[in-house]
Amino acid sequence: MKVKITPSKVSGTIAIPASKSISHRAIICASLAQGKSTITNLTFSKDIEATISCMRSFGAKIEVQKNSCIIEGCNLFDLQDGICCDCNESGSTLRFLIPAGALSNKKVTYLGKGRLLERPMGIYPKIFDEQKLLFEQSQDAIRIQGKLQSGHYQIDGNISSQFISGLLFVLPLLDSDSTLTINEPYESRSYVDLTLDMLKCFGIEIKQDKNTYYIKGNQKYSAHDVKIEGDYSQMAFFGVLAGLNSSLTCSNMNLNSVQGDKAILDILASAGCSINSKKDFITIHPSKLQPKTIDLSDCPDLGPILCVLASYCEQTTTIINAQRLRMKESDRIEAMEVELKKWNVDIQTTFDTITIHGKSGYALDDIPIIDSHNDHRIVMAMCVFGLCANTPCIIENAQAITKSYPDFFEDIQRIGGKVEIL
């Protein structure tokens, strides 16, 4: 899919899609619970469909409706041999569910596409090796065979919080107590807080003391109905668009959310934007933006759109602790550097920092051709850039948005953004 982005003013109210992070967690917990749970206000992106598919492979009964699921849970201790879970390109699905496949003594295969099987998995092979369990990873698949044992786990906190959540989903089901200690630096802790919140909703109790989680064994998930709140990582694209372009209101937002990507509100406010909130509505007003230093250690998914924000901030913005952007669907540091340079943005990068000397506007003699790098967040970030520039652009392979936000371009059109599917 190619799309043409034409600079345009936007206005109005946009209903932000459901939080992908919370949706994964709710579907998994409901699929492990006794009884039926209803999950409402879902957005069925490819990542969420991957988690639904894998939980069905484990034996959960999932009835998909227009924007909801009715889920009857499964028993991870009684899996069929030879189960195959297709995770597509969803890193959350894969990392969350590897421990889930290791509760029985049956072989489970995980498939993936794109860069998924190239992304770091080192924590799990180490655990499986210590417990003398099977863990085989190739370019085509990951194959495991349990049984995972209770006990003390100690893992690094600077690779991905998804490993921590993956263990927290299953350790309460084991027959004895466990502890899980996270080595400093402990990054993206807010994502683990989302997991703990959802586990509590489904009756799982985990105690925490600093970087150690104390997990009672022999617990049971209880069915629970959940309405998914709006996604702050998706709201960020519209928040930055409003800050650079024209006022927008975002609905379906939980003002008390523990999502780490809620940091976008503080970042926009410190950059000079005016923000008003009431009930589940947040309105962002544009401003002459001020540069600053932005720390991505707890909100890495905001990286691409914050590069766009920085590009339009006059003077210098530095983004630090960005190294985890290199381990996503694309190397997002490299991808943003390549695509922003097509607009003549003054950007320099190191392994874990991005420095941008911004200016108020960008115009070119020719229409730039932007590559998606097969990454949904690169597409959406560069769409926002193009709407705020002074020259049209074309984004190639824009179908990457279906990974997380299939209706993104339609929503941009609803608020007046000129997007043409070529």
Summary of the structure (lengths in Angstrom):
residues: 422
radius of gyration: 21.4
end to end distance: 7.1
largest distance: 67.1
contacts: 1523
relative contact order: 0.15
helix: 36%
strand: 26%
